[in-house]
Amino acid sequence: MQRSLVPLLLLFLALASVAGGAVAVIQRDRQALVEQFGRERSAQLQEATRGVAEALEDLGDDLTFAGELLAQPGSPEDHRRELRALLEAVGQYRAVAVYGPDGRELMTQVDRRALLQPLPPGHATALADTARLALDGPRERITPSPPVADASSGWMRVFATRLPAEAPGGGGAIAFLVDTEPFFAPLRLVTSDENTRLLLLGFHGRPSLLSDPEVADWYLRLGQEGERVPGLRALTTRMRAGESGTLLLHEGEATRLGLGTADVVASFLPIRMRGEASWSVAMLSSTRALRSHERTLVLRLSFAAFLVAVFLVTFGAYVVLANRRAVALRESRRHADRLAHLHEKTQKILDHIPTGVLALSDGGRISAVNQALRARLPASALGGSLSEAFPAAPAPVVRRLTALVEATRADGRVRSLHGETLSLFGEKGQYNVHAVPLEHGEEEVRTLVVLEDLSNVRMLEDQLLRAEKLATVGVLAAGVAHEIGTPLGVIRGRAEYMLSKLGGAEHPQGRGLSAIISQIDRVSRTIRQLLDFSRFQPAEARAVLLAPLVQGLQELMQVEADRRRVRLHVDVSEELPPLAADADQLQQVLLNLVLNACDACEAGGHVRLSASQLPEDAAGARGLLELRIEDDGCGIAPEHLHQIFDPFFTTKKRGQGTGLGLTMVAQIVRNHGGQVEIDSEPGRGTRVTLRWPVAAPSWEEQHAV
């Protein structure tokens, strides 16, 4: 008996030696883990500061751009208008001031949204002081100020730069009052971890509001108690010098800084503006998690070695004392428990996934349905066939599902329909359908049918793509309009002057000058449309009666229809409830859609404008009013339907449309909480359907046109 235990004891000692060696290796490699931890934190900090640096560079570009605008010829009122447009375009800019070479204030513009009119004295003083500092600096340098003293938050700063010599008055300076809090918002992401603290030093060496209060307090006390935190003192010295790197703060200093009982890895780097280190940020990360992980790993290895040893001893005793019957019973019970666990886990997974799953028996009857699909099927679906489970689905759709299941059973392979447009629940939607055979299933569960509803995903993808396009087009439109508007005005003025000198259009050269003026007016109208599109204002919804509004528009629409030799039919009842709408924007929507319908018709065509109220839903929400604009014109090709709301897309001939009409229609409707749909068939016409919210009963004010 003693001899039989000797190998087990030797094995136990060997396992203990292996565990001890593993612990020694972990402790030896701890420094490597800390270095890797520091590199990861440095990479995380660099990613966070990249967005801050880009925002500061954009601010510098805007200052330079504003200086270039002031250097352009124009009246003071033109310059005021351009600076006001810049303030409205960038939400963080609260005020802009222009000073002459002698530091005298020439112009000040305040953002009306910032509620700072008149400008507080502290803000005006900060603007003037920073502008004077910029006048003493080099041309391209951006001069920031400390936080403005009497601001409601500590994020208000002034940024100034010198104006070019071509500016009115021979130069000077321009200063922006900026709310910098959104600029540094990306840094908040790195402080979400409870073991991480942030220290952000401003241009003048002061800790910002984003800094950890306890670390910032120690930084302010470095002059008196710096010897107690030498690591922090070395860190801030390198930060003020504009350096980047990583430092290790030991456990005692970390405890004094409030970072727990573990070493701290400090990753720091400068945030540069126009190539100069304007800010410096440090991320102090505790290695408490590494130490806890190390201890846990050691304990697990030791415990695992102990369990293995105990298992081996028990197994040896079991081999001597147990019999085959006990082994069989134990194994049977273990398998039974595992099967029960797997069954429970599978059932919970199926019930909590958003994809619909139903099981079909050997006879094609539904034997089980998961929770996601159960809510959309009738109560009698369980035990019924596919046609009974989907009573609203057309017969061809049910036959396709049945054929898919039969094909799967025939060859034992998974069959799928990807991205199919099916009407399963009374309305069309996009689905992925998979029929999965079960080779070893019972008669009650022989095939699984998996339904993935892609409708919401496709809708979100389309909305995201359209939002990105609109944002890009808005920026482009504003830039193009500002860049070419002034030169066109100069050209038109010169042409009018020359025409007046020639004596009018009767002169041989007068027709050419008149053509120049008319073409410039056409380009100016396009520019105004671009500006209207890029500066789209939010809707101020009020109660608007549809019938009076349409009557006010009908005369204009009828004139346009007669000019195109198209018959216009209007069917809008006086009994319809008022809409929640901005009256001017609703007029713009209806006029654009009716004119588009008239343009699509040949002579003798028909355009119909009608409206009706939709019933309220079961939840008791406000009802919707449905407006329909129908024509029997040329229709829209299927490949163009997904592009009709894209900016600048048009099927009209060159010069007859800008491609912004339907884009603005869709934008206005969605801003009012409505929906817009288009059904079209080439050669048979187009129907545009608007679903517009009805005004709430509590709205007493009504607006009629």
ChimeraX attribute file (.defattr): number of C-alpha atoms within 10 A of each C-alpha:
attribute: neighborCount
match mode: 1-to-1
recipient: residues
	/A:1	5
	/A:2	6
	/A:3	7
	/A:4	9
	/A:5	12
	/A:6	11
	/A:7	11
	/A:8	16
	/A:9	13
	/A:10	11
	/A:11	16
	/A:12	19
	/A:13	14
	/A:14	14
	/A:15	18
	/A:16	17
	/A:17	13
	/A:18	15
	/A:19	21
	/A:20	16
	/A:21	12
	/A:22	16
	/A:23	18
	/A:24	12
	/A:25	11
	/A:26	17
	/A:27	15
	/A:28	11
	/A:29	10
	/A:30	14
	/A:31	11
	/A:32	12
	/A:33	15
	/A:34	18
	/A:35	14
	/A:36	12
	/A:37	16
	/A:38	23
	/A:39	16
	/A:40	13
	/A:41	22
	/A:42	22
	/A:43	12
	/A:44	16
	/A:45	21
	/A:46	19
	/A:47	14
	/A:48	18
	/A:49	23
	/A:50	14
	/A:51	16
	/A:52	22
	/A:53	20
	/A:54	15
	/A:55	17
	/A:56	19
	/A:57	16
	/A:58	13
	/A:59	21
	/A:60	21
	/A:61	13
	/A:62	15
	/A:63	22
	/A:64	21
	/A:65	13
	/A:66	21
	/A:67	24
	/A:68	14
	/A:69	18
	/A:70	25
	/A:71	19
	/A:72	13
	/A:73	13
	/A:74	12
	/A:75	11
	/A:76	13
	/A:77	9
	/A:78	14
	/A:79	18
	/A:80	16
	/A:81	13
	/A:82	16
	/A:83	24
	/A:84	18
	/A:85	15
	/A:86	17
	/A:87	21
	/A:88	17
	/A:89	14
	/A:90	13
	/A:91	14
	/A:92	20
	/A:93	21
	/A:94	23
	/A:95	26
	/A:96	27
	/A:97	21
	/A:98	25
	/A:99	24
	/A:100	22
	/A:101	17
	/A:102	12
	/A:103	17
	/A:104	14
	/A:105	18
	/A:106	14
	/A:107	15
	/A:108	19
	/A:109	18
	/A:110	22
	/A:111	23
	/A:112	13
	/A:113	11
	/A:114	12
	/A:115	10
	/A:116	13
	/A:117	12
	/A:118	8
	/A:119	16
	/A:120	11
	/A:121	10
	/A:122	13
	/A:123	20
	/A:124	19
	/A:125	13
	/A:126	21
	/A:127	28
	/A:128	23
	/A:129	16
	/A:130	23
	/A:131	33
	/A:132	25
	/A:133	18
	/A:134	26
	/A:135	24
	/A:136	11
	/A:137	14
	/A:138	11
	/A:139	14
	/A:140	14
	/A:141	18
	/A:142	22
	/A:143	23
	/A:144	22
	/A:145	20
	/A:146	19
	/A:147	20
	/A:148	21
	/A:149	13
	/A:150	12
	/A:151	14
	/A:152	8
	/A:153	12
	/A:154	17
	/A:155	19
	/A:156	22
	/A:157	22
	/A:158	28
	/A:159	23
	/A:160	30
	/A:161	29
	/A:162	30
	/A:163	28
	/A:164	18
	/A:165	13
	/A:166	15
	/A:167	18
	/A:168	17
	/A:169	13
	/A:170	12
	/A:171	20
	/A:172	27
	/A:173	30
	/A:174	31
	/A:175	30
	/A:176	29
	/A:177	25
	/A:178	21
	/A:179	20
	/A:180	19
	/A:181	16
	/A:182	12
	/A:183	19
	/A:184	18
	/A:185	14
	/A:186	17
	/A:187	23
	/A:188	12
	/A:189	11
	/A:190	18
	/A:191	18
	/A:192	10
	/A:193	9
	/A:194	10
	/A:195	15
	/A:196	19
	/A:197	24
	/A:198	25
	/A:199	24
	/A:200	25
	/A:201	25
	/A:202	20
	/A:203	18
	/A:204	13
	/A:205	15
	/A:206	15
	/A:207	23
	/A:208	20
	/A:209	15
	/A:210	21
	/A:211	20
	/A:212	19
	/A:213	15
	/A:214	14
	/A:215	20
	/A:216	20
	/A:217	13
	/A:218	19
	/A:219	20
	/A:220	13
	/A:221	12
	/A:222	16
	/A:223	10
	/A:224	9
	/A:225	13
	/A:226	16
	/A:227	11
	/A:228	14
	/A:229	20
	/A:230	14
	/A:231	19
	/A:232	24
	/A:233	18
	/A:234	12
	/A:235	21
	/A:236	21
	/A:237	12
	/A:238	17
	/A:239	23
	/A:240	19
	/A:241	11
	/A:242	19
	/A:243	15
	/A:244	18
	/A:245	16
	/A:246	19
	/A:247	17
	/A:248	20
	/A:249	21
	/A:250	16
	/A:251	18
	/A:252	16
	/A:253	20
	/A:254	23
	/A:255	14
	/A:256	15
	/A:257	19
	/A:258	12
	/A:259	24
	/A:260	17
	/A:261	16
	/A:262	21
	/A:263	22
	/A:264	29
	/A:265	26
	/A:266	25
	/A:267	26
	/A:268	28
	/A:269	22
	/A:270	25
	/A:271	25
	/A:272	19
	/A:273	21
	/A:274	14
	/A:275	9
	/A:276	13
	/A:277	18
	/A:278	22
	/A:279	23
	/A:280	26
	/A:281	28
	/A:282	25
	/A:283	25
	/A:284	28
	/A:285	28
	/A:286	25
	/A:287	23
	/A:288	17
	/A:289	12
	/A:290	16
	/A:291	15
	/A:292	12
	/A:293	12
	/A:294	16
	/A:295	15
	/A:296	12
	/A:297	15
	/A:298	19
	/A:299	14
	/A:300	13
	/A:301	18
	/A:302	19
	/A:303	13
	/A:304	14
	/A:305	21
	/A:306	16
	/A:307	12
	/A:308	15
	/A:309	20
	/A:310	14
	/A:311	13
	/A:312	15
	/A:313	17
	/A:314	12
	/A:315	13
	/A:316	15
	/A:317	11
	/A:318	14
	/A:319	12
	/A:320	9
	/A:321	8
	/A:322	12
	/A:323	10
	/A:324	9
	/A:325	9
	/A:326	11
	/A:327	13
	/A:328	11
	/A:329	11
	/A:330	12
	/A:331	12
	/A:332	12
	/A:333	12
	/A:334	12
	/A:335	12
	/A:336	12
	/A:337	12
	/A:338	12
	/A:339	12
	/A:340	12
	/A:341	12
	/A:342	12
	/A:343	12
	/A:344	12
	/A:345	12
	/A:346	11
	/A:347	12
	/A:348	13
	/A:349	12
	/A:350	18
	/A:351	18
	/A:352	12
	/A:353	12
	/A:354	15
	/A:355	17
	/A:356	22
	/A:357	23
	/A:358	22
	/A:359	22
	/A:360	25
	/A:361	19
	/A:362	16
	/A:363	11
	/A:364	19
	/A:365	19
	/A:366	24
	/A:367	19
	/A:368	18
	/A:369	21
	/A:370	20
	/A:371	18
	/A:372	18
	/A:373	16
	/A:374	18
	/A:375	11
	/A:376	13
	/A:377	17
	/A:378	12
	/A:379	9
	/A:380	10
	/A:381	20
	/A:382	20
	/A:383	15
	/A:384	14
	/A:385	18
	/A:386	19
	/A:387	17
	/A:388	18
	/A:389	23
	/A:390	20
	/A:391	16
	/A:392	14
	/A:393	19
	/A:394	15
	/A:395	11
	/A:396	10
	/A:397	16
	/A:398	21
	/A:399	13
	/A:400	12
	/A:401	19
	/A:402	17
	/A:403	12
	/A:404	21
	/A:405	23
	/A:406	17
	/A:407	16
	/A:408	21
	/A:409	20
	/A:410	10
	/A:411	10
	/A:412	15
	/A:413	14
	/A:414	17
	/A:415	19
	/A:416	19
	/A:417	15
	/A:418	13
	/A:419	16
	/A:420	15
	/A:421	16
	/A:422	18
	/A:423	17
	/A:424	20
	/A:425	15
	/A:426	12
	/A:427	10
	/A:428	13
	/A:429	17
	/A:430	19
	/A:431	20
	/A:432	17
	/A:433	21
	/A:434	21
	/A:435	27
	/A:436	21
	/A:437	24
	/A:438	16
	/A:439	11
	/A:440	8
	/A:441	12
	/A:442	11
	/A:443	12
	/A:444	16
	/A:445	21
	/A:446	20
	/A:447	27
	/A:448	22
	/A:449	21
	/A:450	19
	/A:451	20
	/A:452	16
	/A:453	18
	/A:454	18
	/A:455	15
	/A:456	11
	/A:457	11
	/A:458	14
	/A:459	11
	/A:460	12
	/A:461	12
	/A:462	13
	/A:463	12
	/A:464	12
	/A:465	12
	/A:466	17
	/A:467	14
	/A:468	12
	/A:469	13
	/A:470	20
	/A:471	12
	/A:472	13
	/A:473	18
	/A:474	19
	/A:475	14
	/A:476	13
	/A:477	21
	/A:478	20
	/A:479	14
	/A:480	13
	/A:481	18
	/A:482	15
	/A:483	12
	/A:484	13
	/A:485	14
	/A:486	14
	/A:487	11
	/A:488	16
	/A:489	14
	/A:490	10
	/A:491	14
	/A:492	19
	/A:493	13
	/A:494	14
	/A:495	19
	/A:496	17
	/A:497	12
	/A:498	15
	/A:499	21
	/A:500	12
	/A:501	11
	/A:502	15
	/A:503	10
	/A:504	16
	/A:505	15
	/A:506	10
	/A:507	13
	/A:508	10
	/A:509	13
	/A:510	20
	/A:511	14
	/A:512	14
	/A:513	22
	/A:514	17
	/A:515	13
	/A:516	16
	/A:517	20
	/A:518	13
	/A:519	13
	/A:520	16
	/A:521	15
	/A:522	12
	/A:523	15
	/A:524	17
	/A:525	12
	/A:526	16
	/A:527	19
	/A:528	15
	/A:529	17
	/A:530	22
	/A:531	19
	/A:532	15
	/A:533	21
	/A:534	21
	/A:535	16
	/A:536	13
	/A:537	11
	/A:538	10
	/A:539	17
	/A:540	13
	/A:541	15
	/A:542	19
	/A:543	23
	/A:544	23
	/A:545	23
	/A:546	26
	/A:547	21
	/A:548	16
	/A:549	18
	/A:550	21
	/A:551	15
	/A:552	13
	/A:553	16
	/A:554	16
	/A:555	11
	/A:556	11
	/A:557	20
	/A:558	17
	/A:559	13
	/A:560	17
	/A:561	23
	/A:562	14
	/A:563	11
	/A:564	17
	/A:565	17
	/A:566	23
	/A:567	17
	/A:568	21
	/A:569	15
	/A:570	15
	/A:571	13
	/A:572	17
	/A:573	13
	/A:574	11
	/A:575	11
	/A:576	15
	/A:577	21
	/A:578	23
	/A:579	23
	/A:580	25
	/A:581	27
	/A:582	19
	/A:583	22
	/A:584	12
	/A:585	19
	/A:586	23
	/A:587	17
	/A:588	16
	/A:589	20
	/A:590	21
	/A:591	19
	/A:592	17
	/A:593	19
	/A:594	23
	/A:595	15
	/A:596	17
	/A:597	28
	/A:598	29
	/A:599	19
	/A:600	22
	/A:601	22
	/A:602	14
	/A:603	16
	/A:604	12
	/A:605	19
	/A:606	20
	/A:607	24
	/A:608	18
	/A:609	20
	/A:610	15
	/A:611	20
	/A:612	17
	/A:613	17
	/A:614	15
	/A:615	11
	/A:616	11
	/A:617	10
	/A:618	6
	/A:619	6
	/A:620	8
	/A:621	9
	/A:622	15
	/A:623	18
	/A:624	23
	/A:625	22
	/A:626	19
	/A:627	20
	/A:628	21
	/A:629	22
	/A:630	24
	/A:631	28
	/A:632	23
	/A:633	24
	/A:634	18
	/A:635	19
	/A:636	20
	/A:637	13
	/A:638	12
	/A:639	8
	/A:640	12
	/A:641	13
	/A:642	11
	/A:643	14
	/A:644	20
	/A:645	21
	/A:646	21
	/A:647	21
	/A:648	16
	/A:649	17
	/A:650	19
	/A:651	15
	/A:652	13
	/A:653	7
	/A:654	8
	/A:655	7
	/A:656	10
	/A:657	15
	/A:658	16
	/A:659	17
	/A:660	19
	/A:661	24
	/A:662	20
	/A:663	19
	/A:664	22
	/A:665	21
	/A:666	19
	/A:667	18
	/A:668	23
	/A:669	21
	/A:670	14
	/A:671	16
	/A:672	19
	/A:673	12
	/A:674	19
	/A:675	17
	/A:676	17
	/A:677	11
	/A:678	16
	/A:679	14
	/A:680	20
	/A:681	16
	/A:682	13
	/A:683	12
	/A:684	12
	/A:685	21
	/A:686	22
	/A:687	20
	/A:688	18
	/A:689	18
	/A:690	22
	/A:691	22
	/A:692	24
	/A:693	22
	/A:694	23
	/A:695	23
	/A:696	16
	/A:697	10
	/A:698	7
	/A:699	11
	/A:700	9
	/A:701	8
	/A:702	13
	/A:703	16
	/A:704	15
	/A:705	15
